[in-house]
Amino acid sequence: MHDWNALLTAATGRVARLIDEVDLTASVPACPEWCVADLVEHLGSVHQWARHAVLEGTPEGRPEDAPADLSELAAWYAGHAGDLVETLATTDPAAPAWTFGRGVGTAGWWARRQTHEVSIHTYDLLSAAGREEEWQPDPVLAWDGVREVQDTFYLRQVKMARTEPLAGTLVLEATDVPGGADPVRIGDGEPHVHLRGTARELLLLLWHRATTDDPAAAPPERLRRFVHDFSAWHASHSRVGRIVQYEFDALPPEHRSEVAALRRAIERVMQRVLEGGVTHPALEGPQPGRGQALLCQAIPSGDVTQQC
């Protein structure tokens, strides 16, 4: 069981020290539109917002702006981080609070959320100074960050239409959690894509702070697996799996809409695979119709269907 208040105290204290060590005008690699000062303002503002959610039970807090004088930024951040830590330390973790995500909100939820918020942005601060290798979170804590993406952020991003639901299931397996850890599954479709690595590596991948050189994630292998799985499914479901165009046109409106939605979803998956392979040498070639032929394999709707 994590002592979230202690972890948050340590994490915010580290950020406060880093503010005095890092060039506040340096660009943040993961957020290129931000400099370090912008990142610090973001963190301090989020701390104020979270504290308001605990004290007032609403998401409508209005954070105080960061000072224009960068020499005052460290003290501004430390003050608001300290206010949040004190509020959480003196509030029953089970006390009701406004939160996002599933379930009834509690103050304790915010202690966990803010710890992970500070942790990943500590990586950003260090990376702005070329010191990202100093970010070595405890594997158990990093793995909980992976679980938070699964149980809170993936669902939130889909609900808010910031991302489309995964077409398959991402299965993450940590190699360094003491005593082992059950795999984390994000999504609920087919195919399953498996990634193994340290908890740190997998957390950075999920937050788009790193990429993978796993061959299974490369465009050629993704394309091969997509076509294989698509064809195999239809081969084993030949009586129920394929609706040709004349059958589609004869369906009742509600069934036609359902099938059309499935076709569009399949097409989007194939398009993403092909877009990912645009610059990959293994998919280069003089055949201009190759991509269209592959899209036809996926039974898309619209103009491409008419040319298949």
GIDA-V691298 format. One record per residue. OMEGA is omega in whole degrees, -180 to 180 (none if undefined). BURIAL is + if it has 24 or more other C-alpha atoms within 12 Angstrom, else -. D_FIRST is the distance of its C-alpha to the first C-alpha in Angstrom with 1 decimal. Layout:
[[OMEGA,BURIAL,D_FIRST] [OMEGA,BURIAL,D_FIRST]]
//
This chain:
[[-178,-,0.0] [169,-,3.8] [-172,-,6.7] [-180,+,8.9] [178,+,11.9] [179,-,12.0] [180,+,11.7] [178,+,14.3] [-180,+,16.5] [-177,+,16.7] [-180,+,17.4] [176,+,20.1] [178,+,21.6] [178,+,22.1] [-180,+,23.8] [178,+,26.0] [-179,-,27.1] [-179,+,27.8] [179,+,30.0] [-177,+,32.4] [-172,-,32.5] [175,+,33.0] [-176,+,36.2] [179,+,35.5] [-179,-,38.3] [179,+,36.9] [178,+,36.2] [-174,+,32.7] [-177,+,33.0] [-180,+,30.6] [-170,-,32.2] [178,-,35.8] [-179,-,37.0] [162,-,34.9] [-177,+,35.4] [179,+,32.7] [178,+,33.8] [180,+,33.3] [179,+,29.7] [178,+,29.0] [177,+,30.7] [-178,+,28.6] [180,+,25.3] [179,+,26.7] [178,+,28.0] [177,+,24.8] [179,+,23.1] [-180,+,26.0] [180,+,25.7] [180,+,22.0] [177,+,22.8] [-180,+,25.8] [179,+,23.8] [-175,+,21.6] [-173,+,24.7] [177,-,27.3] [179,-,25.6] [177,-,27.7] [-169,-,27.6] [179,-,31.0] [180,-,30.1] [-175,-,32.7] [174,-,31.3] [179,-,33.6] [175,-,35.3] [-180,+,34.6] [177,-,37.6] [179,-,40.4] [-175,-,40.7] [178,-,38.1] [-180,-,38.3] [-172,-,36.5] [-178,+,33.7] [180,+,31.2] [178,+,31.7] [-180,+,31.5] [-177,+,28.1] [180,+,26.7] [-178,+,27.9] [176,+,26.3] [179,+,23.0] [178,+,23.1] [-180,+,24.0] [-179,+,21.1] [180,+,18.6] [180,-,20.5] [-179,+,20.6] [-179,+,16.9] [-177,+,16.3] [179,-,19.0] [176,-,18.2] [-180,-,16.3] [-180,-,13.4] [-179,-,15.0] [-179,+,18.4] [178,-,20.4] [174,+,21.0] [175,+,22.8] [169,+,20.9] [-176,+,22.1] [-176,+,20.9] [174,-,20.6] [180,-,19.6] [-177,-,19.9] [177,+,18.9] [177,+,16.7] [179,+,16.3] [176,+,12.5] [-178,+,13.5] [178,+,15.6] [177,+,13.1] [-177,+,11.4] [-178,+,15.0] [175,+,16.5] [179,+,14.2] [176,+,15.2] [-179,+,18.7] [-177,+,19.2] [-176,+,17.9] [178,+,20.4] [170,+,23.1] [174,+,22.6] [-180,+,23.7] [178,+,26.6] [180,+,27.7] [-179,+,27.7] [177,+,29.6] [179,+,32.2] [-178,+,33.0] [-175,-,32.9] [-173,-,29.9] [179,+,27.3] [176,-,26.7] [-180,-,25.0] [-177,+,22.1] [-178,-,19.8] [173,+,16.2] [-177,-,13.5] [-180,+,13.8] [179,+,10.2] [179,+,10.3] [180,+,13.8] [175,+,13.1] [175,+,10.8] [175,+,14.0] [180,+,16.1] [179,+,14.4] [176,+,15.0] [-179,+,18.6] [-170,+,18.8] [-177,-,17.4] [-167,+,18.9] [179,+,21.3] [-180,+,23.4] [-180,+,24.1] [-178,-,24.9] [178,-,27.2] [-179,-,29.1] [-178,-,29.4] [178,-,30.9] [176,-,33.2] [176,-,32.0] [177,-,31.7] [175,-,33.1] [177,-,31.0] [179,+,30.6] [178,+,33.6] [179,+,31.5] [176,-,28.0] [-179,+,26.0] [-176,+,23.9] [-179,+,21.6] [179,+,20.5] [-178,+,18.5] [-171,-,20.2] [179,-,17.9] [-179,-,14.3] [180,-,13.9] [-179,-,14.4] [180,-,15.5] [177,-,14.3] [177,-,16.2] [174,+,18.7] [-180,+,18.4] [178,+,21.6] [-173,+,23.1] [-178,+,26.3] [-179,-,28.0] [176,-,31.4] [1,-,33.4] [174,+,33.7] [176,+,30.3] [-176,+,29.7] [174,+,27.4] [177,+,25.9] [178,+,24.2] [176,+,23.0] [179,+,20.4] [178,+,17.4] [-179,+,19.1] [-177,+,22.4] [178,+,21.3] [178,+,19.6] [177,+,22.8] [-177,+,24.9] [180,+,23.3] [175,+,23.9] [174,-,27.4] [-179,+,27.0] [175,-,28.2] [-179,-,30.4] [174,-,30.5] [177,-,33.4] [180,-,32.5] [-179,-,36.0] [-180,-,34.6] [-179,+,33.8] [-177,+,37.4] [-179,+,39.9] [-179,+,42.3] [177,-,39.7] [180,+,38.2] [-180,+,41.8] [-177,+,42.6] [179,+,39.6] [-178,+,40.3] [179,+,44.0] [-177,-,43.3] [180,-,40.7] [-178,+,42.8] [-179,-,45.9] [180,-,44.3] [-179,-,43.0] [179,-,46.4] [-178,-,48.1] [178,-,46.1] [-172,-,46.4] [-178,-,50.0] [-174,-,51.0] [-166,-,48.4] [-171,-,47.0] [177,-,49.9] [-179,+,51.9] [-168,-,54.9] [-178,-,56.4] [176,-,59.2] [180,-,56.7] [-178,-,54.4] [-177,-,57.3] [-178,-,58.1] [171,-,54.7] [-175,-,54.3] [-176,-,52.9] [179,-,49.4] [178,-,49.1] [179,-,50.5] [-179,-,48.0] [-180,-,45.1] [179,+,46.5] [179,+,47.3] [178,-,43.7] [178,-,42.5] [-180,+,45.2] [179,+,44.1] [178,+,40.5] [180,+,41.7] [-179,+,43.9] [178,-,41.2] [-179,+,39.1] [180,+,42.2] [179,+,43.1] [178,-,39.8] [-179,+,40.2] [178,+,43.8] [178,-,42.9] [-179,-,40.4] [-177,+,43.2] [-177,-,45.8] [-178,-,45.6] [-175,-,44.7] [-178,-,47.7] [-180,-,47.2] [176,+,47.9] [178,-,50.9] [-175,-,54.3] [-174,-,57.6] [-177,-,57.1] [-177,-,56.6] [-176,-,56.1] [-179,-,53.2] [180,+,50.5] [179,-,52.5] [179,-,53.0] [176,+,49.3] [177,+,48.7] [177,+,51.4] [-177,+,49.6] [-180,+,46.7] [178,+,49.1] [175,+,48.5] [174,+,50.3] [-171,-,52.7] [-177,-,55.2] [-180,-,53.9] [-177,-,54.4] [-177,-,58.1] [-176,-,58.6] [none,-,57.0]]
//
